[in-house]
Amino acid sequence: MNDGAAPANTREIVVDEVFPHAPETIWKTLTSGELMGRWLGMAPAGFAPVVGKCFTYRTTAAGKWDGTIQCEVLEVIPNERFVYSWRGGHEENVGYGTPLDTIVTFTLEPADGGTRLRLVHSGFVLPRNDSAYRNMSGGWSQVVPQIGAISGEPDI
């Protein structure tokens, strides 16, 4: 019955950038808790780039949702791929803060003069997650370039 394809009512956010930095430098920026807090604007609590490690982010609360984003590291291939779950919201909320159960995937590959970073944030169920999808589409488009900017700092 299910061929593994995502249901027709799901969406993903894709941001693809090339940075003039080595994959190892981008990787460090992606997987250091302190640096994650800088480029994402939310510091992770309890983070380590280890499969099975659970951590949280905190954002603006809404309705019955306390603003906690629950995450779990799902895949770590140094300098190539970093994947974690991103869950939050509350069943009683409508719009911002509705239940969200998604996956964030960062893929790195060498490119001419640097590294191609591809972010895919998948699993937005529409129309329920329409508000999150719209807000995060714009948010990721602003955040991903910050990964490159921080990676270019001399002490990284």
C-alpha positions in Angstrom: 0.0 0.0 0.0 2.7 2.5 0.9 5.6 2.8 -1.5 7.6 4.9 0.9 6.8 8.2 -0.8 5.7 11.1 1.4 2.0 11.8 1.5 0.8 14.4 -1.0 -0.1 16.8 1.9 3.5 17.0 3.2 6.1 19.7 2.3 9.8 20.2 2.8 12.0 23.3 3.0 15.2 23.1 0.9 18.0 25.6 1.1 21.2 24.9 -1.0 24.3 27.1 -0.6 27.9 26.9 -1.5 30.4 28.3 1.0 34.2 29.0 0.4 35.1 26.8 3.4 36.3 23.2 3.7 33.6 20.6 4.7 35.4 20.1 8.0 34.9 23.8 8.8 31.3 23.8 7.9 30.8 20.6 9.9 32.3 22.2 13.0 29.9 25.1 12.7 26.9 22.7 12.2 27.8 20.4 15.1 29.1 22.7 17.9 26.4 23.6 20.4 27.8 27.0 21.0 28.1 27.8 17.2 24.6 26.3 16.6 23.2 28.8 19.0 24.9 31.6 17.1 23.7 30.8 13.6 20.3 29.5 14.6 19.6 32.1 17.2 18.6 29.4 19.7 21.2 27.6 21.8 20.6 23.8 22.0 20.4 22.4 25.6 22.0 19.0 26.1 23.3 18.7 22.5 26.1 16.4 21.4 26.6 15.2 17.8 26.0 11.5 18.8 23.2 9.3 17.3 20.5 8.8 19.9 21.3 12.0 21.8 18.2 14.0 22.7 18.4 17.8 23.1 16.1 20.8 23.1 15.7 24.3 21.7 13.5 27.0 23.3 11.5 29.4 21.2 8.4 31.6 21.8 5.6 29.8 23.6 2.1 29.9 22.2 -1.2 28.7 23.7 -0.7 25.3 25.4 2.8 24.9 23.9 5.7 25.9 26.1 8.0 26.7 23.1 10.2 23.6 23.7 11.4 21.9 20.5 12.4 18.3 21.2 15.2 16.9 19.0 17.0 13.7 18.7 20.2 13.1 16.6 19.4 10.4 14.0 22.5 10.3 11.8 26.0 11.6 12.0 28.5 11.0 9.2 31.3 13.5 10.0 31.9 16.1 7.3 29.1 14.6 5.1 25.6 14.3 6.8 23.9 15.4 10.0 20.2 14.5 10.7 18.0 15.2 13.7 14.3 15.2 14.5 12.5 18.4 15.3 9.2 18.1 17.3 7.1 20.6 19.1 3.7 22.1 19.5 0.5 21.1 21.3 -2.6 19.3 20.0 -4.9 22.2 21.2 -3.0 24.9 19.3 -4.1 26.2 15.9 -1.7 28.0 13.7 1.6 28.8 15.5 2.4 26.0 17.9 0.4 23.2 16.3 2.0 19.8 16.6 5.1 19.4 14.4 7.0 16.2 13.8 9.7 16.8 11.2 13.3 15.9 10.2 16.2 18.3 9.6 19.0 17.0 7.3 22.2 18.7 6.5 24.3 17.3 3.6 27.8 18.5 2.9 29.7 17.8 -0.3 32.9 19.3 -1.7 32.3 21.9 -4.4 34.6 24.1 -6.5 36.4 26.3 -4.0 34.5 25.1 -0.9 31.5 23.1 0.3 27.9 22.7 -0.9 25.6 22.7 2.1 22.0 21.4 1.5 19.4 21.7 4.2 16.2 19.8 3.9 13.6 20.2 6.7 10.9 17.7 5.8 7.6 16.4 7.2 5.4 19.5 7.3 1.8 18.3 7.2 -0.4 20.8 5.5 -2.7 22.5 6.3 -2.0 21.8 10.0 1.7 22.9 9.8 1.1 25.8 7.3 2.1 28.5 9.8 5.4 26.6 10.7 6.1 25.9 7.1 5.8 29.5 6.0 7.7 30.9 9.0 10.5 28.3 8.9 10.9 28.6 5.1 11.8 32.2 5.5 13.8 31.5 8.7 16.0 28.8 7.2 16.7 31.0 4.2 18.1 33.6 6.6 19.9 31.2 8.9 21.8 29.0 6.4 23.9 31.9 5.2 24.9 32.6 8.8 26.5 29.1 8.9 28.9 30.3 6.1 29.5 33.6 7.8 30.4 32.0 11.2 32.5 29.4 9.4 34.6 32.1 7.9 35.6 33.6 11.2 39.3 33.2 11.9 38.9 31.1 15.1 36.7 28.4 13.6 
